[in-house]
Amino acid sequence: MDGNDIEPVEGISYSNIYDSFDSVVTEMFDHWGLGSCRTRNSTTRVHQVSILRYESAELSDPKAPVGYDIPETPTDARILNPHNKGTEDPMAVSIPLLRSIAKNDETSLGKPDHHPGQIQNNVSATANHIGLKLPSFPPLSQPDMIRDDTFCNSTTLADKNCIDNECACTHVLQVKLNRVVELVIVDEAMKALAEQVSVDLVKKLDREGKIKRNLNQAPLEDTVEVSTNGYTIVRFHATNPGQFNYITLSSTPINIHATVIDTPKVCVISISGYWLYHCHVDRHTNIGMALIFKVGKQRLSSRPEILSDLWRLLVR
């Protein structure tokens, strides 16, 4: 998944919130791959095809017909990563049920760090009710421009009501180097659990063993889904760079992924890493549904003047 090997699993179709991928076996080692838009605007019947071919197959196109409704997925078929289905659905092969070929790493061991935020039942394109406003300079290569008020988080905004009022700033959460961080990503419309879903309620359910985790060869992903009225749990090892381990999916309108912002390490010692954690939907990210993880500490070199104006332009 996402370029990482998993143990074999049987499934008729692979799908996610925006598209589906069906494989049509036409002859040995020769498949059509069909991608079609089924959830947003299916009236256009938009689809495209590609060929999935093994090295030993002949260089010829598959002979099976293709179209928007070809092939039809059997109603009794198990589907890999279906839209808005979680581990509790017996007909779904949910991502956390998969097993990675790679050995367990630090994300499967010990208790992780947590960054809880107060959860309320309202809808906003933010992360913990704070909209991300990107800085005007790259903090990784120009740390001399960072001021005490450059970054913000729920602690610095404690005196503001960000639930009812807009809060937009460079939202940064600090993570110590080599720590295992667990994120519990919650869809706000969780009234199926309770009228008001709080962090304390989630912790209580966790203590009671009602929140399951796959900590044995969890599949590695860089994009994860959050179910409608549900939640997703991921862990990452803060080594810069690293990646998410997909831990839990319960019962997916939003895809969220983490991307390492990688810029050259010049004139800075004890480099920290900056991770951009954002919604997969561009328009959501553009209006602030994102935040930044800062991993490790960062100090200026003893000669910051080496960081010339030309270099500042290059890293932009």
C-alpha positions as CSV (number, residue, x, y, z in Angstrom):
1,M,0.0,0.0,0.0
2,D,1.4,3.4,-1.0
3,G,4.5,1.6,-2.3
4,N,4.9,-0.7,0.7
5,D,4.4,-4.5,0.4
6,I,1.7,-6.3,2.2
7,E,0.8,-10.0,2.7
8,P,-1.5,-11.4,0.0
9,V,-5.2,-10.9,0.5
10,E,-8.1,-11.8,-1.7
11,G,-10.3,-8.9,-2.9
12,I,-12.4,-8.2,-6.0
13,S,-12.1,-4.5,-6.1
14,Y,-10.0,-1.7,-4.6
15,S,-11.8,1.6,-3.9
16,N,-11.6,4.9,-2.0
17,I,-13.8,7.9,-1.5
18,Y,-13.2,9.4,-5.0
19,D,-12.6,6.4,-7.3
20,S,-12.6,2.7,-7.6
21,F,-10.2,0.3,-9.3
22,D,-11.5,-3.0,-10.7
23,S,-9.3,-5.6,-12.2
24,V,-10.6,-7.7,-15.1
25,V,-8.8,-11.0,-15.7
26,T,-8.8,-11.6,-19.5
27,E,-6.0,-14.0,-19.8
28,M,-3.0,-15.2,-17.8
29,F,-1.0,-12.3,-16.4
30,D,-3.1,-9.8,-18.4
31,H,-5.6,-7.4,-16.8
32,W,-7.5,-4.3,-17.6
33,G,-7.5,-1.8,-14.8
34,L,-10.6,0.4,-14.7
35,G,-10.8,3.6,-12.8
36,S,-14.2,5.3,-12.6
37,C,-15.8,8.2,-10.7
38,R,-18.7,6.7,-8.7
39,T,-19.3,8.9,-5.7
40,R,-19.2,12.6,-6.8
41,N,-20.7,13.0,-10.2
42,S,-21.5,9.6,-11.6
43,T,-23.9,11.1,-14.2
44,T,-20.8,12.0,-16.3
45,R,-19.8,8.3,-16.3
46,V,-16.2,9.4,-16.4
47,H,-13.8,6.5,-16.4
48,Q,-10.4,5.5,-17.7
49,V,-8.5,2.2,-18.3
50,S,-5.0,1.0,-18.0
51,I,-3.2,-2.3,-18.4
52,L,-1.8,-4.3,-15.5
53,R,0.7,-6.6,-17.0
54,Y,3.3,-9.0,-15.5
55,E,6.7,-9.3,-17.2
56,S,6.0,-12.7,-18.5
57,A,2.8,-11.6,-20.3
58,E,2.6,-11.0,-24.1
59,L,2.7,-7.4,-25.3
60,S,-1.0,-7.2,-26.5
61,D,-4.0,-5.4,-25.2
62,P,-6.6,-7.4,-23.2
63,K,-9.6,-8.5,-25.3
64,A,-12.3,-8.1,-22.6
65,P,-14.7,-5.2,-23.0
66,V,-14.4,-2.2,-20.7
67,G,-16.8,0.6,-19.8
68,Y,-18.1,2.6,-16.8
69,D,-20.2,-0.4,-15.6
70,I,-17.8,-3.1,-16.8
71,P,-17.0,-5.0,-14.8
72,E,-19.8,-5.1,-12.3
73,T,-18.6,-5.9,-8.8
74,P,-20.6,-8.9,-7.4
75,T,-22.9,-7.9,-4.5
76,D,-21.4,-10.8,-2.4
77,A,-17.8,-9.8,-3.1
78,R,-15.4,-8.6,-0.4
79,I,-13.9,-5.2,-1.4
80,L,-10.5,-3.8,-0.4
81,N,-10.7,-0.4,1.2
82,P,-14.4,0.4,0.4
83,H,-15.8,3.8,0.8
84,N,-17.1,4.6,4.3
85,K,-16.7,1.1,5.6
86,G,-14.7,0.1,8.7
87,T,-13.2,-3.0,10.3
88,E,-16.6,-4.0,11.7
89,D,-18.0,-4.7,8.1
90,P,-17.5,-8.4,7.3
91,M,-17.6,-7.7,3.5
92,A,-14.9,-5.1,3.7
93,V,-11.2,-5.7,3.7
94,S,-10.3,-2.6,5.7
95,I,-6.8,-1.3,5.6
96,P,-6.0,-2.0,9.3
97,L,-6.8,-5.7,8.6
98,L,-3.9,-6.0,6.3
99,R,-0.4,-7.1,7.4
100,S,2.8,-5.4,6.3
101,I,5.7,-7.5,4.9
102,A,8.1,-5.3,6.8
103,K,9.0,-6.1,10.4
104,N,7.4,-4.2,13.3
105,D,9.1,-0.9,14.1
106,E,9.0,1.5,17.0
107,T,5.4,2.5,16.3
108,S,4.3,-0.9,17.5
109,L,6.1,-0.6,20.8
110,G,5.4,1.3,24.0
111,K,3.0,4.1,24.8
112,P,3.0,6.9,22.2
113,D,2.9,10.7,22.8
114,H,-0.5,12.2,22.4
115,H,-1.6,15.6,21.2
116,P,-5.3,15.7,22.3
117,G,-7.5,18.6,21.4
118,Q,-11.0,19.4,22.7
119,I,-13.6,17.8,20.4
120,Q,-16.9,19.5,19.7
121,N,-19.7,18.7,17.4
122,N,-19.4,21.3,14.7
123,V,-18.0,21.4,11.2
124,S,-15.0,23.5,10.1
125,A,-12.2,23.1,7.7
126,T,-9.5,23.3,10.4
127,A,-7.3,21.0,12.6
128,N,-8.3,21.3,16.2
129,H,-10.4,24.4,15.2
130,I,-7.3,26.3,14.1
131,G,-6.8,27.2,10.5
132,L,-3.3,27.0,9.1
133,K,-1.7,30.1,7.7
134,L,1.7,29.3,6.2
135,P,4.6,31.6,7.1
136,S,6.1,33.9,4.6
137,F,9.5,32.2,4.8
138,P,10.8,28.6,5.1
139,P,11.5,28.1,8.8
140,L,13.7,25.1,8.2
141,S,16.4,27.1,6.3
142,Q,15.7,30.5,7.8
143,P,15.3,29.9,11.6
144,D,16.7,33.3,12.3
145,M,13.4,34.8,11.2
146,I,11.4,32.8,13.7
147,R,10.0,35.0,16.5
148,D,8.2,34.1,19.7
149,D,4.8,34.8,18.0
150,T,5.6,33.1,14.7
151,F,4.0,29.8,15.6
152,C,0.7,29.1,17.4
153,N,-1.3,26.1,18.8
154,S,-4.1,25.5,21.3
155,T,-1.8,26.6,24.2
156,T,-1.0,30.0,22.8
157,L,-4.6,30.5,21.8
158,A,-6.0,29.3,25.1
159,D,-7.7,32.7,25.8
160,K,-9.5,32.7,22.4
161,N,-12.8,30.9,21.5
162,C,-11.7,29.2,18.3
163,I,-14.8,27.0,18.2
164,D,-17.1,30.0,17.6
165,N,-14.6,32.4,16.1
166,E,-12.0,32.0,13.4
167,C,-8.4,31.4,14.5
168,A,-5.8,31.4,11.7
169,C,-2.1,31.3,12.2
170,T,1.0,29.1,11.6
171,H,-0.3,26.1,13.6
172,V,2.7,24.1,14.8
173,L,2.9,21.2,17.3
174,Q,6.3,20.3,18.8
175,V,7.4,16.7,18.8
176,K,10.6,15.4,20.4
177,L,13.0,13.6,18.1
178,N,12.6,9.8,18.0
179,R,9.3,9.8,19.8
180,V,6.4,7.7,18.7
181,V,3.3,9.9,18.1
182,E,-0.2,8.6,18.0
183,L,-2.9,10.6,16.3
184,V,-6.6,9.9,16.9
185,I,-8.3,11.6,13.9
186,V,-12.0,12.0,14.6
187,D,-14.9,12.9,12.3
188,E,-16.8,15.7,14.3
189,A,-20.2,14.3,13.6
190,M,-19.9,11.5,16.2
191,K,-23.3,11.7,17.8
192,A,-23.7,8.0,17.4
193,L,-21.4,7.7,20.4
194,A,-22.8,10.6,22.5
195,E,-24.3,14.1,22.1
196,Q,-21.0,15.6,23.1
197,V,-17.8,13.6,22.2
198,S,-15.0,14.8,24.4
199,V,-11.3,13.7,24.8
200,D,-12.2,12.3,28.2
201,L,-14.9,10.1,26.6
202,V,-12.4,8.8,24.0
203,K,-9.8,8.1,26.7
204,K,-12.4,6.3,28.8
205,L,-13.4,4.1,25.8
206,D,-9.7,3.4,25.2
207,R,-9.1,2.3,28.9
208,E,-12.1,0.0,28.6
209,G,-10.6,-1.7,25.6
210,K,-13.3,-0.5,23.2
211,I,-10.8,1.1,20.8
212,K,-8.9,-1.6,18.9
213,R,-5.5,-1.2,17.4
214,N,-3.5,-3.3,15.0
215,L,0.1,-3.1,16.4
216,N,1.4,-6.2,14.7
217,Q,2.8,-5.5,11.2
218,A,0.4,-2.6,10.6
219,P,0.3,-1.5,7.0
220,L,2.4,1.6,6.1
221,E,0.4,4.4,4.5
222,D,1.0,8.1,3.6
223,T,-2.7,8.8,3.0
224,V,-5.4,7.6,5.4
225,E,-9.2,7.9,5.5
226,V,-11.5,9.1,8.3
227,S,-15.0,7.6,8.2
228,T,-18.2,9.4,8.5
229,N,-19.2,9.4,12.2
230,G,-16.0,7.5,12.8
231,Y,-12.3,7.8,13.6
232,T,-8.9,6.7,12.4
233,I,-5.8,6.1,14.5
234,V,-2.3,6.4,13.0
235,R,1.2,6.4,14.5
236,F,4.5,7.7,13.2
237,H,8.0,7.5,14.4
238,A,9.4,11.1,14.6
239,T,12.8,10.5,12.9
240,N,12.4,12.9,10.0
241,P,11.6,11.5,7.6
242,G,9.2,8.7,8.5
243,Q,5.7,7.6,7.6
244,F,2.4,6.7,9.2
245,N,1.5,3.2,10.3
246,Y,-2.2,2.7,9.7
247,I,-3.5,1.4,13.1
248,T,-7.3,1.7,13.2
249,L,-10.2,2.5,11.0
250,S,-13.7,2.4,12.4
251,S,-16.6,2.1,10.0
252,T,-14.5,8.6,4.9
253,P,-15.2,11.8,3.6
254,I,-11.8,13.2,4.2
255,N,-8.4,11.8,3.3
256,I,-5.5,13.1,5.3
257,H,-1.8,12.5,4.8
258,A,1.6,13.7,6.0
259,T,4.3,15.0,3.7
260,V,7.9,15.7,4.8
261,I,9.0,19.2,3.8
262,D,12.6,18.6,2.8
263,T,14.9,21.6,2.3
264,P,18.7,21.6,2.3
265,K,20.3,21.8,5.7
266,V,22.7,24.8,5.4
267,C,23.9,27.1,8.2
268,V,21.7,25.3,10.8
269,I,22.8,22.8,13.4
270,S,20.6,20.4,15.4
271,I,18.1,20.5,12.5
272,S,14.5,20.0,13.3
273,G,12.1,18.6,10.7
274,Y,8.8,20.1,9.6
275,W,6.0,17.9,8.5
276,L,2.9,19.2,6.8
277,Y,-0.2,17.3,7.9
278,H,-3.2,18.3,5.7
279,C,-6.4,17.3,4.2
280,H,-6.2,15.5,0.9
281,V,-8.8,17.9,-0.7
282,D,-7.0,20.9,-2.0
283,R,-9.7,23.4,-1.3
284,H,-9.8,22.3,2.3
285,T,-6.1,22.6,2.7
286,N,-6.2,26.1,1.0
287,I,-8.6,27.4,3.7
288,G,-6.6,26.0,6.6
289,M,-7.4,22.3,7.2
290,A,-3.8,21.5,8.0
291,L,-1.1,21.9,10.7
292,I,2.7,21.5,11.0
293,F,4.6,19.0,13.1
294,K,8.0,20.3,14.2
295,V,10.3,17.4,15.1
296,G,13.3,18.0,17.3
297,K,15.1,21.2,18.2
298,Q,16.6,23.8,15.9
299,R,19.5,26.3,16.6
300,L,21.2,28.8,14.4
301,S,24.8,28.3,13.2
302,S,27.4,30.5,14.9
303,R,27.6,32.3,11.5
304,P,24.1,32.9,10.3
305,E,25.3,35.6,7.9
306,I,26.4,32.8,5.6
307,L,22.8,32.4,4.8
308,S,22.8,35.0,2.0
309,D,19.9,36.7,0.3
310,L,20.6,34.5,-2.8
311,W,20.2,31.3,-0.8
312,R,17.0,32.6,0.7
313,L,15.6,33.1,-2.8
314,L,16.8,29.6,-3.9
315,V,15.0,27.8,-1.1
316,R,11.8,29.7,-1.8
